[in-house]
Structures are given as C-alpha cells and as structure tokens.
Amino acid sequence: MTLLAPLKKSGMATKLATSALALAIFAGSASAETIRWARVADALTLDPHSQNEGPTLAVLHHMYESLVRRGTDGSLEPRLATEWNIHPDDPTIWVIKLREGVTFHDGSALTAEDVVFSFDRVRHESSGFRALHTAVTGATAVDDYTVHVQMEGPSPLYVQNLTNFFIMDSGWAEANDVVAPQNFAAGEENHAVRNANGTGPYTLVSRDPEVRTVMAYNENHWAEAPQVTEIIYTPIAEAATRVAALLSGEVDVVQDVPVQDIQRLEQTDGVHVVTGPENRNIFFAYDVSSEKLASSNVDDNPFAHADIREALALALDRDAIQQVVMRGQSQPSAAPLPPFVNGWTEELNAYSKPDYVRAAELVKAIYPEGFSFDMHCPNDRYLNDEAICQAYVGMLGRIGIEANLVSQTRSLHFPLIEKWETDFYLLGWGVPTFDSAYVFNFLLHSREEGFGSYNGSRYANDEVDAKIESLATMTDLDARNAVIAEIWEQVMEDRPILNIHNQLLAYAMRDGINLAVHPENQPQMTTLTFDN
C-alpha cells in the first residue's frame, strides 16, 4: 500500500506530515532514471490548444513542443524552430525555419504543413490561446521546413507569443477528429483530451486524470538524452500530504511547497528547497459593467461605482496577507504585472496602505446598509489561494461589505470566468511573452474577435481597446512603450482589477536532485540532474 492513498482518505495528513520527520525517510527512493513529481494540481486537459493554464502547460511541454521556449534564465531558446526572422522584403511576414529530422511519437515526420495546421487550430474560436495570435492573418508552407506567418502589419515582437504554442500532427488530428480544439468551458471531450502525439522528449504511457500521469523518454527525440527517462506526475491537492509524500520518499520533487513548510523543510536532513520569483501576479477582479450583479442583495451593480472600487482597494491589506497568509513568500504590488514584464515600473508597483475608515465612508455614502455578493475562489491552483480570499472577506467585513466565499476546484472555477458567471473572483496570471500586451489582450480588452477571453471584469473602453490593438504592429519600440504606459495609466485609474501580489516559488526535492526554479513555473525535467 502506498502512502498517498491513506493520506487522502484518513484526514490525518497534518499529523502524518509531522511524524514523517521521525521516519527513516527515502527508504523507497526512485532510481536515477525515474523522477516522481508532485504538485497541487493536474493538467486540465492534454489538448494542446485548449487551456492556457499553468499546470496544464507544465505537463504538455514534456509531450508536445513549441517553436521556441522560455529558458530558466528567461531567454528564448530554439525548439522546433531553428531560426526566425522578419522577411527582408516584407516586414509583415515572419519567416520560421524548422528543425529537420523531427518525428512525432507515432513516427510521422514533422513538416511545415503541421505547423500551418497548428497555426489554424490555435486561432480557432475554442482555443484558449487565440488572443496571442490575433495579429496573424494566415500561415503558409513555403517548403517542407519553411513557414511564412502573415501578420496584419509589422509585428516585431510576435515571436515572444510562441513559447506555449504547441505543434500538432495534422494527420493524427484529422484521423482522430480533433481538427478543432476542445471547448473546455462547454465541457466538451475529444480524443486529444486524454491522448497525445507530440514531438516532445517524453511519450504518454498512461493517464488517469487527477490521479497519475506517466511519461517515458522518447528514444527518437532530436535533442541530447536527459538523465530522467521516466516521469511519474502525481497531483496532490492537500498541502500536508504533498510534504508527507516527499518526507516518506514516495515522491522526489514537490513543485508547490506550502509556504508554512518552507522553513521546516530547509532544516530537514535529506531534502533541500530552491526558491525564486515567478512571472505571475495574483489579483481580484469583479464585474464592472453589468446593470445588476447576479449574487448581490442590492438592485444595481456596486462595482460599477468608482467610489466602491476605491473602497475595495482601500480595504485590501497586502502587507498583512504577505506576512500572515504567505509567510513572507510574496511581493505585494498594485499593478497586475510582474517585474519581469516590459511596461512594469516602480510607480505602478507602489501600493497604498489600507484605510478602513475612508473605505467604510465610501461604502456607506452609496449603500447605508452595505451590500453582499459571492466571491469565487479556487482552492487548488495558487499558493494559499483560499486563505487569501478568506483574509479579504474579513477585511471587507470591516467596511460594511459582506462577501460570501465560494471556494472550489479550478476545473469549476475557470469556466465561471470564461462564461461570465461570476461577479467577483480571484485569478493568477503569468506573462510568458514578458510584455504588457499579453495582460491587455487577455484581461483588459473587450471580449471580441479573440481578445478578452479572461476579461471576467467585463471591462470595456473603446480608446483602450484601440491602443491595445495598435501594439501588435508598432515597430517603434519607444513609441510602443509610451502607448503601454498610457494604457496602464487609464487601467489603474479605472480599477477593473485589484492586484494583491506577485507570487514567489519554492520547489522541494530529495538531496542529490538538482532542478532550477523556472520563472514560468514550468519545471523542465529534461534539465533535471542527479548527483553521482
């Protein structure tokens, strides 16, 4: 019998995690070829163009490959593309040269036709990545290993959008009726949800969603062979259970180390912890445009009032959340973009201290009896996500606002945002392009023509939309950065998003294992090494 099953069922996780320190840990440690990797959540799907979501991408990057990828130092690295450049005779065309001799897991050869097909598929209306490619008008195969990507206009930074763009086998997709991506929000299933045929360094051996995914090294992969030849990926939602599994030797690497356990693990023989900042911010957002909220007890929309949005900001004590909830493992900030990202400034990052007296006055002036609403929060996605929401519920209570916390798994939480079925929610957002346009395209542009897929705040500003769209084809980067600053100035004034902090990462692992923290929280098992 394994440790994981009884821990999940017994309710004794916390006690066992503590007592595990006294055990002869690591008695069942893995071989030097197998890595047993645990984190809080599973991939939502294996369809590579369905869900633009962290744990999903982290798993998919081992089976599928992108044209370029973000390295642990934040730089762009070649993957299936060996060269990329703007066409010398036409600044609206990106020329992509493909790696020759690459095969998919079923043995079929990668060609430019597969890349063209993937460009069409990722731009489909059911794709979770569509907003990244709104400036693309089409792609053509020039020869077997050259693709021309036609843009609406010059797009000098477009290649930054390709780090999570996975290439599919067009023949496999057609044969298995998965030419269009899974419509996740509608609850759709397709063959690609539980099966994979990529070009990546690992092949899918077995998949039991929310339980275990096993991947084996792809002997035909084009790159140098990694030390890890088998990956056993196990989602473990309970924080104490993840720690106990590491201490008992049942898993080798824990990706989402609970903040309350970092110090203890750092002082525990046989394990070590590596930390670093993540390219991700955590924020609240709320419906700012509907006439009435579905979950509120008042007859209008409180969040449509600028004074109420100001009160929400004045009630948020970021320092208290950092100290009490996050145990210091966060970087409080006002703007919803991490320091990694182009457009970030110290001014945007600066935040005010809470003022509960002023906030209560603003609420009472409009709603003398206060008001209530439902706050939706995931409980299995971000570090201490539910605890963050609980803390803010208490803060809002001090100013006459009653927030009814609805906490649930992320597989239920994210569709609420996509379908506009939540009035107020917590979300985290990474920025793989390292550019503000990514935040604007998904979170702040009106929901239309591929933009705004995660704009659950329903924020709409025609002038802001026009400026956002202009960024894709601006070649003067200084002028472009000036427009980015203008957009942020307007957004910060309008307050459709209430940022909390930038997230910090911690990975814990057995001694003898070396794995660097990845800024996108996408650990690359091909880079993991074992001490001799």
ChimeraX attribute file (.defattr): number of C-alpha atoms within 10 A of each C-alpha:
attribute: neighborCount
match mode: 1-to-1
recipient: residues
	/A:1	5
	/A:2	8
	/A:3	14
	/A:4	17
	/A:5	10
	/A:6	13
	/A:7	21
	/A:8	14
	/A:9	9
	/A:10	8
	/A:11	12
	/A:12	13
	/A:13	22
	/A:14	16
	/A:15	13
	/A:16	18
	/A:17	21
	/A:18	14
	/A:19	13
	/A:20	18
	/A:21	15
	/A:22	10
	/A:23	12
	/A:24	11
	/A:25	19
	/A:26	19
	/A:27	11
	/A:28	11
	/A:29	17
	/A:30	14
	/A:31	10
	/A:32	16
	/A:33	14
	/A:34	18
	/A:35	22
	/A:36	20
	/A:37	21
	/A:38	26
	/A:39	22
	/A:40	24
	/A:41	23
	/A:42	26
	/A:43	22
	/A:44	21
	/A:45	24
	/A:46	25
	/A:47	27
	/A:48	31
	/A:49	28
	/A:50	26
	/A:51	24
	/A:52	17
	/A:53	18
	/A:54	21
	/A:55	20
	/A:56	20
	/A:57	24
	/A:58	19
	/A:59	21
	/A:60	23
	/A:61	25
	/A:62	24
	/A:63	25
	/A:64	25
	/A:65	23
	/A:66	22
	/A:67	24
	/A:68	24
	/A:69	23
	/A:70	23
	/A:71	17
	/A:72	18
	/A:73	10
	/A:74	16
	/A:75	10
	/A:76	16
	/A:77	15
	/A:78	17
	/A:79	19
	/A:80	24
	/A:81	20
	/A:82	14
	/A:83	15
	/A:84	18
	/A:85	13
	/A:86	18
	/A:87	14
	/A:88	10
	/A:89	7
	/A:90	11
	/A:91	17
	/A:92	21
	/A:93	24
	/A:94	23
	/A:95	19
	/A:96	25
	/A:97	20
	/A:98	23
	/A:99	18
	/A:100	15
	/A:101	12
	/A:102	19
	/A:103	19
	/A:104	23
	/A:105	23
	/A:106	13
	/A:107	11
	/A:108	14
	/A:109	15
	/A:110	24
	/A:111	22
	/A:112	22
	/A:113	21
	/A:114	20
	/A:115	28
	/A:116	20
	/A:117	20
	/A:118	24
	/A:119	23
	/A:120	18
	/A:121	24
	/A:122	24
	/A:123	23
	/A:124	18
	/A:125	15
	/A:126	20
	/A:127	23
	/A:128	26
	/A:129	26
	/A:130	25
	/A:131	25
	/A:132	24
	/A:133	22
	/A:134	17
	/A:135	20
	/A:136	20
	/A:137	14
	/A:138	16
	/A:139	22
	/A:140	16
	/A:141	18
	/A:142	13
	/A:143	12
	/A:144	14
	/A:145	18
	/A:146	21
	/A:147	24
	/A:148	22
	/A:149	20
	/A:150	20
	/A:151	21
	/A:152	14
	/A:153	18
	/A:154	19
	/A:155	21
	/A:156	19
	/A:157	15
	/A:158	17
	/A:159	17
	/A:160	19
	/A:161	20
	/A:162	18
	/A:163	21
	/A:164	25
	/A:165	25
	/A:166	26
	/A:167	27
	/A:168	28
	/A:169	23
	/A:170	20
	/A:171	14
	/A:172	19
	/A:173	19
	/A:174	11
	/A:175	9
	/A:176	12
	/A:177	12
	/A:178	18
	/A:179	19
	/A:180	21
	/A:181	25
	/A:182	25
	/A:183	18
	/A:184	21
	/A:185	18
	/A:186	11
	/A:187	8
	/A:188	10
	/A:189	15
	/A:190	17
	/A:191	14
	/A:192	22
	/A:193	19
	/A:194	15
	/A:195	15
	/A:196	22
	/A:197	22
	/A:198	27
	/A:199	31
	/A:200	27
	/A:201	26
	/A:202	27
	/A:203	25
	/A:204	20
	/A:205	15
	/A:206	14
	/A:207	15
	/A:208	11
	/A:209	15
	/A:210	16
	/A:211	12
	/A:212	16
	/A:213	20
	/A:214	17
	/A:215	21
	/A:216	19
	/A:217	24
	/A:218	19
	/A:219	13
	/A:220	17
	/A:221	18
	/A:222	17
	/A:223	12
	/A:224	8
	/A:225	14
	/A:226	14
	/A:227	17
	/A:228	20
	/A:229	19
	/A:230	21
	/A:231	22
	/A:232	18
	/A:233	23
	/A:234	24
	/A:235	21
	/A:236	24
	/A:237	20
	/A:238	19
	/A:239	22
	/A:240	21
	/A:241	25
	/A:242	28
	/A:243	29
	/A:244	24
	/A:245	26
	/A:246	27
	/A:247	29
	/A:248	23
	/A:249	24
	/A:250	22
	/A:251	26
	/A:252	25
	/A:253	28
	/A:254	25
	/A:255	22
	/A:256	23
	/A:257	25
	/A:258	23
	/A:259	20
	/A:260	17
	/A:261	13
	/A:262	20
	/A:263	11
	/A:264	9
	/A:265	20
	/A:266	14
	/A:267	11
	/A:268	12
	/A:269	12
	/A:270	16
	/A:271	20
	/A:272	19
	/A:273	22
	/A:274	16
	/A:275	16
	/A:276	16
	/A:277	21
	/A:278	22
	/A:279	24
	/A:280	25
	/A:281	26
	/A:282	25
	/A:283	22
	/A:284	22
	/A:285	25
	/A:286	26
	/A:287	25
	/A:288	26
	/A:289	17
	/A:290	16
	/A:291	13
	/A:292	18
	/A:293	25
	/A:294	16
	/A:295	16
	/A:296	18
	/A:297	14
	/A:298	16
	/A:299	10
	/A:300	14
	/A:301	19
	/A:302	27
	/A:303	26
	/A:304	18
	/A:305	15
	/A:306	16
	/A:307	17
	/A:308	21
	/A:309	22
	/A:310	19
	/A:311	25
	/A:312	25
	/A:313	25
	/A:314	23
	/A:315	24
	/A:316	25
	/A:317	20
	/A:318	24
	/A:319	20
	/A:320	14
	/A:321	22
	/A:322	18
	/A:323	12
	/A:324	14
	/A:325	22
	/A:326	22
	/A:327	16
	/A:328	16
	/A:329	25
	/A:330	25
	/A:331	19
	/A:332	23
	/A:333	26
	/A:334	23
	/A:335	27
	/A:336	28
	/A:337	30
	/A:338	28
	/A:339	21
	/A:340	18
	/A:341	20
	/A:342	16
	/A:343	21
	/A:344	19
	/A:345	14
	/A:346	11
	/A:347	10
	/A:348	17
	/A:349	18
	/A:350	11
	/A:351	19
	/A:352	12
	/A:353	12
	/A:354	18
	/A:355	15
	/A:356	20
	/A:357	13
	/A:358	15
	/A:359	24
	/A:360	23
	/A:361	16
	/A:362	21
	/A:363	24
	/A:364	17
	/A:365	12
	/A:366	14
	/A:367	15
	/A:368	12
	/A:369	12
	/A:370	18
	/A:371	17
	/A:372	19
	/A:373	20
	/A:374	18
	/A:375	24
	/A:376	26
	/A:377	26
	/A:378	22
	/A:379	21
	/A:380	23
	/A:381	24
	/A:382	19
	/A:383	23
	/A:384	18
	/A:385	20
	/A:386	21
	/A:387	16
	/A:388	22
	/A:389	24
	/A:390	18
	/A:391	16
	/A:392	21
	/A:393	19
	/A:394	15
	/A:395	21
	/A:396	22
	/A:397	15
	/A:398	15
	/A:399	23
	/A:400	19
	/A:401	22
	/A:402	20
	/A:403	23
	/A:404	15
	/A:405	18
	/A:406	15
	/A:407	19
	/A:408	14
	/A:409	14
	/A:410	18
	/A:411	17
	/A:412	12
	/A:413	22
	/A:414	23
	/A:415	17
	/A:416	17
	/A:417	24
	/A:418	18
	/A:419	13
	/A:420	15
	/A:421	16
	/A:422	24
	/A:423	26
	/A:424	24
	/A:425	25
	/A:426	25
	/A:427	23
	/A:428	20
	/A:429	22
	/A:430	25
	/A:431	22
	/A:432	22
	/A:433	24
	/A:434	21
	/A:435	21
	/A:436	23
	/A:437	24
	/A:438	22
	/A:439	23
	/A:440	25
	/A:441	25
	/A:442	23
	/A:443	24
	/A:444	28
	/A:445	28
	/A:446	24
	/A:447	20
	/A:448	9
	/A:449	11
	/A:450	22
	/A:451	24
	/A:452	24
	/A:453	24
	/A:454	25
	/A:455	26
	/A:456	30
	/A:457	26
	/A:458	22
	/A:459	23
	/A:460	17
	/A:461	14
	/A:462	10
	/A:463	10
	/A:464	21
	/A:465	18
	/A:466	11
	/A:467	17
	/A:468	22
	/A:469	17
	/A:470	15
	/A:471	22
	/A:472	23
	/A:473	19
	/A:474	18
	/A:475	15
	/A:476	10
	/A:477	12
	/A:478	10
	/A:479	12
	/A:480	18
	/A:481	17
	/A:482	12
	/A:483	19
	/A:484	22
	/A:485	17
	/A:486	13
	/A:487	22
	/A:488	20
	/A:489	12
	/A:490	13
	/A:491	18
	/A:492	15
	/A:493	11
	/A:494	15
	/A:495	20
	/A:496	26
	/A:497	26
	/A:498	22
	/A:499	26
	/A:500	28
	/A:501	26
	/A:502	26
	/A:503	23
	/A:504	21
	/A:505	24
	/A:506	21
	/A:507	23
	/A:508	24
	/A:509	24
	/A:510	22
	/A:511	15
	/A:512	13
	/A:513	18
	/A:514	16
	/A:515	19
	/A:516	19
	/A:517	22
	/A:518	21
	/A:519	23
	/A:520	21
	/A:521	25
	/A:522	21
	/A:523	21
	/A:524	17
	/A:525	22
	/A:526	18
	/A:527	13
	/A:528	15
	/A:529	17
	/A:530	14
	/A:531	8
	/A:532	6
